[in-house]
């Protein structure tokens, strides 16, 4: 009883606070304050996630051997997946995988509203997954966590859906900035991946959140780059052709990564029983990590070794330690890691783990860049390509291709490594990789799932507005229906009580079988001699098309354009729901467009 009274008192107090804010502080000004708050909270959340991952991983791997294979790699990932499954099933009771895709869905389909439990669920689940060796990244979960923090803070102050969308972007930007200490990349992530438009109203809150999140990281970790990189060899103009080739190479690797990822996702989606997913995914992941230990966790240690030029460490902890001086074995070993990383990542998520594809794309990119330079140097002795420089370039290349975010890839790589001296080749490799994969895949690894369902919000205003509209909200249900067995007299009686000129014909089970237009029966409705003779089946007609209740608006508009109709029936698996009119769609389109573009 005391708890209930306290809760009610707090609720009343909070309503007064929100009302005071609405009266005294304009929403645009208040947004700046909230952007700062979101940046601080998300910055600390990112640091907590990194700390938990390093704590768990360090505790489990501190005693492992570097000179021989470690059989515990067969155990750790399975244990991690099992713990995460228990956490999700009994505590969270929700599916939180594919965090970035869920954020995109919330923006396009759920008015940017995310659940409260998303503020902590991904953080806990991903720290366990990655700490125990899951071959995924922490960046997807921190984006989901940051977006949920921004969304829930905005919901608490009863802000509009457009402002919530911006706070979701602020949370995601701060999460990326906080975990990588990369404020510019954090903001660019929201523009290129979450596809929030850069306008006068959005640029300041996004910058504030990103800078604040990064500042928290600098205060807690120091002013050092995420990866140690020292450019000991300058990039000369003569190496530009090789940068061009690397960009194309990274584009095809990105295509392979994306296609293989979705192939594995489809395979796991066909497995209905949860324990089978855990078993199959866990075994795939554990075996791959046991044979190729760099697949353990995020793989940042391997990236640091390559950036430092110490590539022989990549075979530490394997059966192949004795072959660390064999150049061509190293090349084959790295090639095997590149090809299998996507399967280890897919198996981790498919088995029930929680993690993103952000770090895996960085990891694969680093190995691709190194392998490209390493092989060319040993095949053609006079080439003289810096493996360290090309490792860094490969990171940007594959990330740009997988995420379809070349600007973010360029600035994130530069900010993470301090490799600003390689800005020109970073531009070349990122852009070419993006252009290469775009010829085969129009959507990124995050947006493809939603694009296939027509639920993706994009920078194109027309498509974005149509995506924000929902058929269910536009259906008019005040049409009076008639039965096929009714005679003309019964239909005339219904017409007399209706203000519509269109009447759906439905059977006893509610299935739509046709329509009656007032214009089609006007010439017989005043002939009493036909009242008992004429039945609905004689004068009903078929509609030019039917709209399914779950069809995307872009497809609905194509149907209207094709049929030249002004009203079309809406059905749910054949059952009559109502009608949707072109005029109502246009009115709603204009209203949403004005709200969407309002600065």
C-alpha positions, 0 to 999 in steps of 0.5 A: 500500500505504501509503495502504491501511494509513493508511486502515485505521488511521484506520478502526480509530481512528474505530471506537474514537472512535464506540464511546467516544462511545456509551459516555460521551455520550447521543445526546440530549446529543451531538445538541446538539453536532452541531447546533452543528457542523452550523450552523458548517459549513453557515454557511460553505458558504452563504457560499462559495456566495454568494461563488462566485455573485457572483464569477462573475456579477460577472466576466461582467457588469461590462463590460456596457452599461446603455443598450443590449441586450447580446448576451452574454446569449444566450451566457452561459446556454448556456455555464453549462449546458454546463459544469454538464452536463460536471460532473454527467456526468463528476464527480458522475455523478448527478442533483442537480436539485430539491434540496429534493424530494430531501431530502424523499424522503430523509426519507420513503423513504431513512431520511434518508441522503444521499450524500457527494457531495451535500455539494459537488455542488449547491454547485459546480453551482449557482454555475456555473448562477446565475453564468452567468445561470441564472434560478434561486436558490441556496437550494434547492442550499444546503438540499440541501448543508446536509441532506447535511452533517447526514446524513453527519455523523450517519451517521459517528457511527452515529446512528439514522434519527430522529436523522439526520432531525433533523440533516438538518433542522438542516443545511437550517435552517442553510443557509437561515439562513446564506444569508439571515441569517435564523435564525427563517426557517431553523427555520421552513423545516424545520417547514413545508417539510421538515415535521419536527415541532416537539417538545421534542426537535427545537426546541433542535437546530434553533434552535442550527443556525439561529442558528449558521449566521446568526452565521457569516453576520453575522461574514463579511458584517456585521450588515446585512439581505440587502435594503436597505429603509427604510420611509419611508411608514408602513402605515395601517389604511386600506390594509388592504383593498389588502393583502387584495386583494394577498394574493388576487392573490399567491395566484393568481400562486402558482398560475400559477407552480406550474402553469406550472412543472409543465407545463414539467417534464412537457415536458422529461421527454418529451425523452429526448436530453440534448443536445436538453434542453440546446438547447431549454432553453438557447435558451428561457432565453437569449432570455428573458434577452436580452429581459428582463435582470432574469431573469438570475441570482437577480434580487436587484438588481431587488428592491433597486431596487424596494425603493429606489423606483428602478423605472426601472432595471429596463429597464437593459441592454435595447432599451427603455432609452429608454422608462424614463420611460414609466409604462405601458411600465414596467408592461407590462415588469414584467408580462412579467417576472412571466409569463416568470420561471417559464419561464426558471426551468423552462428552466434546470433542464430544460436541466440547470442546478442551482438552486431556486425559492426566489429566483424566488418572491421575485423574482416576489413583489416584482414583483407587489407593486410592479406591484399598487401601481404600477397602482392609484396611476396608475389611481386617483390618490388611493390613495397606496399605497407601492410600496416597502411593497407590493414587500416584502409581495408577496415574502412573499405569493408565497413563502407561496403557492408553498411553502405556508409562510406563517410562514416567508415572513413571518419570512424577509421581515422578517429579510431586509429589516428590515421588522418595521414591516410585520408586520401586513400581512405576516401578512395577505398571506401568509395570504390568498395561502396560503389562496387557492392551497390551494383549488386546490393542496393541495401545495407546489411541492416536495411535489407530486412526492412526493405524487403517488407517495405518498412524502411525509412529513407532519405527520399522524402516521397518514400519516407512519407509513404513508409510512415503512413499505415493502411490500417490508419487510413481505412474507412469502415463506415460502408454498409455491406450487402449480401449476395442473396439480397433482392433489390428492395433490401438493397434500396432500403440500405441505400436509403440509410447510407450516405455512401455510393459504394457498398461491399458485397460480403458472404456469411463468413465476411469474405469480400465477393464484389461491390455494388455501385450506386451509379450502376443500379440508379436506372433500376432502383426506382422500378418496384416491379423489379424489387423481388426479381433482381438480386445482388448477384445480378448487378454487383461488380468486381473491384478493379483491385484489392488492398491487403491490410499489411501492404506497404503504402508504396505498393498501394499507391502503385495499385491506385495509379495502375487502376485509376481508382479512387476507392479500393476495398481493403481485405485481410486474407480475403475478409472485408475490412473497409475501403481506402480512398485516394483522397484520404491518402493524399490528405494524410500524405500532405499532413505527414510531409509537412510534419516530416519536413518541418524544421 
